[in-house]
Amino acid sequence: MNKKYRVAVVGATGMVGQTFIKVLEDRKFPVSEITFFASKRSAGSLVSFNGMNFVVEELTENSFDNGFDIALFSAGGETSLKFAPIAASHGVVVIDNSSAWRMKDHIKLVVPEVNSHVLTKNDLIIANPNCSTIQSVVPLDVIHKLFTVNRVIYSTYQAVSGSGYKGVMDLKNGYENKEPEFYKKQIFDNCFPHIDDFLDNGYTKEEKKMMDETRKILGLSHLKVSATCVRIPVTVGHSVSINVECEKPIDLNQLIEAFKQHQDIVYYEGRDYPTPQDVVGNDLVHVGRLRKDLSAENGIHLWAVADNVRKGAATNAIQIAEYLIKENLI
Ligand SMILES: NC(=O)c1ccc[n+]([C@@H]2O[C@H](COP(=O)([O-])OP(=O)(O)OC[C@H]3O[C@@H](n4cnc5c(N)ncnc54)[C@H](OP(=O)(O)O)[C@@H]3O)[C@@H](O)[C@H]2O)c1
């Protein structure tokens, strides 16, 4: 009989936590027992998994005493910094969606179809990358393997669900002429180049995450990469315009064939292109608008769209867990 696993979902009442539940169900993840945690605020509320109701428990220092195999965390950086080491000290493999652990040297930052080979049995805290980064490195890895990527410029168009339920509420409230409560400016009928806090160098933290995480996942510490991250009034589905300069001349037909063969990419031919509405509820990265950049030697443009709450968060984390199981690393 195939082995089943004791799973903890931390942040179960949140946008990503609720999506963890859907993705575990959709992918028929081998669960023997499951427990749902949130803060004191939501303790006692109910969540549904595989047709059964479960009472949400408050996350405490003793939550991992009884033993889990895997803990899927999506409860923000502070919670991860405090509770992931406690879980790991009990031998639980933590896959964390916050940015708290991503850039720590000893922590693996993983998009399974790109760099799952870095994972070992000793990795008890594993970081899930930033949502826009995940959907960007999947096609970038293909391009790099063929033509050696030298420089990347990202421009993102990010959905409000990337900010959790607070972002979605601001968009909904905007429809009713209400003032935003979470964002600094109105997102309804608007967009702004401001995601996460500003840094002294003029970039935002979201932009820095994309730049740093791209280098770490692709294993290219000196890659030139820059980003502008923009919030748009779409509920689900991030889009990224990616401009790439390569070392070698680009053979577009070879690249199209590689995208078409890739099991995690949906390639849109010619004048067809993906939009956020095309990807909601889907686990793949959708790529289109591929063309040579007429302003740069060996340059190309492409457009990548994915469901930010699934491939950009919950699905990627669960794919990491599936890889650990497949490779007997758990
Ligand atoms: N949304 C996305 O597309 C996305 C993508 C990638 C990564 N992430 C990351 O995933 C994390 C969660 O994001 P989200 O969008 O799901 O946010 P969210 O909708 O605001 O949900 C936050 C969750 O964390 C729980 N929580 C907060 N403080 C806690 C504490 N002290 N102890 C236990 N649970 C606590 C909340 O429980 P209560 O109900 O009790 O408040 C809720 O379940 C964040 O770190 C975010 O950066 C989000």
The ligand as an SDF file (V2000), in Angstrom:
LIG
                    3D

 48 52  0  0  0  0  0  0  0  0999 V2000
   -1.6870   35.3750   -1.7360 N   0  0  0  0  0  0  0  0  0  0  0  0
   -0.6970   34.9710   -2.5050 C   0  0  0  0  0  0  0  0  0  0  0  0
   -0.8240   34.9110   -3.7400 O   0  0  0  0  0  0  0  0  0  0  0  0
    0.6240   34.5670   -1.9210 C   0  0  0  0  0  0  0  0  0  0  0  0
    1.5600   34.0400   -2.7950 C   0  0  0  0  0  0  0  0  0  0  0  0
    2.7810   33.6180   -2.2900 C   0  0  0  0  0  0  0  0  0  0  0  0
    3.0340   33.7350   -0.9580 C   0  0  0  0  0  0  0  0  0  0  0  0
    2.1170   34.2610   -0.1060 N   0  0  0  0  0  0  0  0  0  0  0  0
    2.4870   34.3220    1.3140 C   0  0  0  0  0  0  0  0  0  0  0  0
    1.6900   33.4010    2.0710 O   0  0  0  0  0  0  0  0  0  0  0  0
    1.4230   33.9460    3.3650 C   0  0  0  0  0  0  0  0  0  0  0  0
   -0.0770   34.0100    3.5730 C   0  0  0  0  0  0  0  0  0  0  0  0
   -0.6560   34.8090    2.5750 O   0  0  0  0  0  0  0  0  0  0  0  0
   -2.2180   34.8730    2.3300 P   0  0  0  0  0  0  0  0  0  0  0  0
   -2.3580   35.6230    1.0790 O   0  0  0  0  0  0  0  0  0  0  0  0
   -2.8420   33.5390    2.4680 O   0  0  0  0  0  0  0  0  0  0  0  0
   -2.6670   35.8000    3.5760 O   0  0  0  0  0  0  0  0  0  0  0  0
   -4.0540   35.9160    4.3400 P   0  0  0  0  0  0  0  0  0  0  0  0
   -5.1850   35.6150    3.4260 O   0  0  0  0  0  0  0  0  0  0  0  0
   -3.9930   37.2100    5.0490 O   0  0  0  0  0  0  0  0  0  0  0  0
   -3.9830   34.7130    5.4270 O   0  0  0  0  0  0  0  0  0  0  0  0
   -3.0770   34.7090    6.4940 C   0  0  0  0  0  0  0  0  0  0  0  0
   -3.2160   33.4030    7.2810 C   0  0  0  0  0  0  0  0  0  0  0  0
   -2.2150   33.3760    8.3050 O   0  0  0  0  0  0  0  0  0  0  0  0
   -2.8480   33.1330    9.5500 C   0  0  0  0  0  0  0  0  0  0  0  0
   -2.0950   33.7640   10.6300 N   0  0  0  0  0  0  0  0  0  0  0  0
   -1.7860   35.0600   10.7860 C   0  0  0  0  0  0  0  0  0  0  0  0
   -1.0920   35.2440   11.9390 N   0  0  0  0  0  0  0  0  0  0  0  0
   -0.9540   34.0070   12.4940 C   0  0  0  0  0  0  0  0  0  0  0  0
   -0.3510   33.5270   13.6730 C   0  0  0  0  0  0  0  0  0  0  0  0
    0.2800   34.3370   14.5380 N   0  0  0  0  0  0  0  0  0  0  0  0
   -0.4200   32.1980   13.9580 N   0  0  0  0  0  0  0  0  0  0  0  0
   -1.0620   31.3600   13.1210 C   0  0  0  0  0  0  0  0  0  0  0  0
   -1.6590   31.7600   11.9710 N   0  0  0  0  0  0  0  0  0  0  0  0
   -1.6010   33.0720   11.6610 C   0  0  0  0  0  0  0  0  0  0  0  0
   -4.2370   33.7530    9.4170 C   0  0  0  0  0  0  0  0  0  0  0  0
   -5.0870   33.2160   10.4030 O   0  0  0  0  0  0  0  0  0  0  0  0
   -6.3140   34.0690   11.0200 P   0  0  0  0  0  0  0  0  0  0  0  0
   -7.5330   33.6870   10.2320 O   0  0  0  0  0  0  0  0  0  0  0  0
   -6.3970   33.5000   12.4240 O   0  0  0  0  0  0  0  0  0  0  0  0
   -5.9790   35.4980   10.9690 O   0  0  0  0  0  0  0  0  0  0  0  0
   -4.5690   33.2620    8.0010 C   0  0  0  0  0  0  0  0  0  0  0  0
   -4.9340   31.8990    8.0350 O   0  0  0  0  0  0  0  0  0  0  0  0
    2.1240   35.3050    3.4100 C   0  0  0  0  0  0  0  0  0  0  0  0
    3.3930   35.1290    3.9910 O   0  0  0  0  0  0  0  0  0  0  0  0
    2.2370   35.6870    1.9580 C   0  0  0  0  0  0  0  0  0  0  0  0
    3.3040   36.5530    1.7220 O   0  0  0  0  0  0  0  0  0  0  0  0
    0.9050   34.6680   -0.5610 C   0  0  0  0  0  0  0  0  0  0  0  0
  1  2  1  0
  2  3  2  0
  2  4  1  0
  4  5  1  0
  4 48  2  0
  5  6  2  0
  6  7  1  0
  7  8  2  0
  8  9  1  0
  8 48  1  0
  9 10  1  0
  9 46  1  0
 10 11  1  0
 11 12  1  0
 11 44  1  0
 12 13  1  0
 13 14  1  0
 14 15  2  0
 14 16  1  0
 14 17  1  0
 17 18  1  0
 18 19  2  0
 18 20  1  0
 18 21  1  0
 21 22  1  0
 22 23  1  0
 23 24  1  0
 23 42  1  0
 24 25  1  0
 25 26  1  0
 25 36  1  0
 26 27  1  0
 26 35  1  0
 27 28  2  0
 28 29  1  0
 29 30  1  0
 29 35  2  0
 30 31  1  0
 30 32  2  0
 32 33  1  0
 33 34  2  0
 34 35  1  0
 36 37  1  0
 36 42  1  0
 37 38  1  0
 38 39  2  0
 38 40  1  0
 38 41  1  0
 42 43  1  0
 44 45  1  0
 44 46  1  0
 46 47  1  0
M  CHG  2   8   1  16  -1
M  END
$$$$
